Amino acid sequence: MLAMLPSRDNHWRRAYALIAIGVPLLGWVTYENGPLVGLICLAAGASMLRWPLRYLARHVSRRLPRKTAPPAE
């Protein structure tokens, strides 16, 4: 429902709220139902928040040192 409302920040505040609520919720679901159900819920949450995860992956990959090829002999 919230995704249908207009937003100036492309819904980032709502994504942060979902992440803040989702992490403890995921822990509770995993505790109550086991790791398999927890992984399924993690995949479902990641599919909903795919853009923040893509931006996080880009940010982390830019921070990692680049591997260079060994010099040719």
Buried (B, 14 or more C-beta within 10 A) or exposed (E): EEEEEEEEEEBEEBBEEBEEEBEEEBEEBBEEEEEEEBEEBBEEBEEEBEEBBEEEEEEEEEEEEEEEEEEEE
